[in-house]
Amino acid sequence: MNNLNHIVAKLSKSSAEAVHTFNQNSAILFKYLHIVTDVENAYIQKLENLRKQKVLIFLCGSSGDGKSAIIAKHQEEFKTDYDFHVDATHSFMPNQTAIEALENSFSNFTNGEKSLVVGINIGILMNYFSDEKSSNEIIKTAIGKYLASKSDSENIFFINFEDYSKFDFDGKIISSDFIKSIFQKITSQSNSNPFYNAFVQDIDEGKTSKIHQNYKLLSQEPIQNSIIELLITIHLKYDQFLTTRSLLDLIYTLLNDKVLLIDQLFGDESNVIIQNFRKEDPILQRSFLLDKFILDRASNHQDKELELFINEFNTLCKHELIHAASSFTLIRLFYLYRDCDFANNYHQYYKKSFENYLIHDFVRLVSIHHNYDETNKKVIQEFYQKIETAIFSYINKTNPKLSKNNLIMVANTEDIMSAISIDISPEWSKIKSYESNSFSEFPLFLKINEKTSIEKKISLNLYSMIVLINDGYRPNKHDRNTIILFDELIQSILGIVNKGNEIYLLANGEKVLFKNTDDEIKVKVYEA
């Protein structure tokens, strides 16, 4: 095993060093990799501010978030005032459960004089609260209150990784300084970077392999930026959960395989992140330009501009990377470099084939709702028109003519159909006053028949479904999770209009209106 392989292996989730330990060799590497985040700053500030009080502080997160690393980094600094239960996932003795170990720490805290810090997985926090054997009622009550309302209790505080996003939203674009910093830490050409030192040492010793080509590719800023965009996309579309450990394991998978990183991004089925990357593989895009490119390559069509682009790319990477590359590899390369100028810019000829208008439009709507301005009112109106069209289209799919008269079908038999008139409009007062820090959703504030309001969060998946329905698509079993959300909206609307006092019956070419008032039922006949 060469030097780069050896050090990259430590990034794997299956590595003995994947979970923070106090091993000296591990500490040197992960001290270099450590990036100070907002959650760590909040943790330090909390410990500093409460030094003179006796408190219990829970640092909460998911497995791989970095709870143990943060606690270990500052343990020496605060050990005079605090005791530390570093990882509540484990016990300290073979015959002791994790819950029993927690109970022991809580007992020591209750009977002692020092404050206590507990690094805890959210699942373990919930287990302790629901476990009948856990006996510290004050702490259980505080945990229950936090789980229900995310609020602290007297002298019991919670700091949760979930409240500190790995993504940044400035009101226009989504980015991630955190993920960018990880890439830069691993690929920076610095003597303080153990990964780069290992790379250079292997080159000097002539011990090169595919991992060195992949390391050179990962060092390219356009590729780093494209990977970050992919991570944002799968976070929005597939609720991909991202932890520090999962990101490091992704980098290990991209570098360590015998496949070129350009293809490995969309190929490895063992990595949970890449499993979702595969769904965004640019070779799945269908366009005239991409299809023609594949056919030209298959027929050995000579393309001097493409050869120039490939030569420039190989010169940049100082390796013969892609002279014999397949059409799929080249398409993926065009995709990864799509937002930058490079060589003769041959790749940008295909840029429009990769544009994801859905995500662009979704992020724009998120931005507009974060920073409402009258100049953007038209964009919101256009979205509400899409919503209204999708609602009518979905409810009236068996009788689309109803939509032209602002009617929605509520029942249908072989001979007769019942429908109700409906008016759908935006509730502007709520849209204008909306406040949120989330970039993964924006609000829907509907007013039905000028009386009743409906509120719903619009995620990327739900927004995509609305657009697809308007394009004539009919949801199938594979859309079950998303269509449930849309169907909940439909049921809310039907629940409101069914309480109205008017109903239309359509039969034999006639439309009959039944109108119920306090003192009588009025019936009118209209043309169908």
Secondary structure, DSSP 8 states (H G I E B T S, - for coil): --HHHHHHGGGSTTSTTSS----HHHHHHHHHH----HHHHHHHHHHHHTTTS--EEEEEE-TTSSHHHHHHHHHHHHTTTEEEE--TTS-SSTT--HHHHHHHHHHHHHHSSSEEEEEEEHHHHHHHHH-TT---HHHHHHHHHHHHH---BTTEEEEEGGGS-SSEE-SS-EE-HHHHHHHHHHH---TT-HHHHHHHHHHHHT---HHHHHHHHHT-HHHHHHHHHHHHHHHHHH-----HHHHHHHHHHHHHSSS-HHHHTTT-SSSHHHHHHGGG-GGG---HHHHHHHHHHHTT---HHHHHHHHHHHHHHTS--STT--HHHHHHHHHHTTTS--TT-GGGGGGGGG--HHHHHHHHHHHHHHT--GGGHHHHHHHHHHHHHHHHHHHTTT-THHHHTTEEEEEE-SS-EEEEE--EEE-HHHHHH-----SSEEEEEEEETTTEEEEEEEEHHHHHHHHHHHTT----GGGHHHHHHHHHHHHHHHHHHTTSSEEEEEETTEEEEEEE-SS-EEEEEEE-
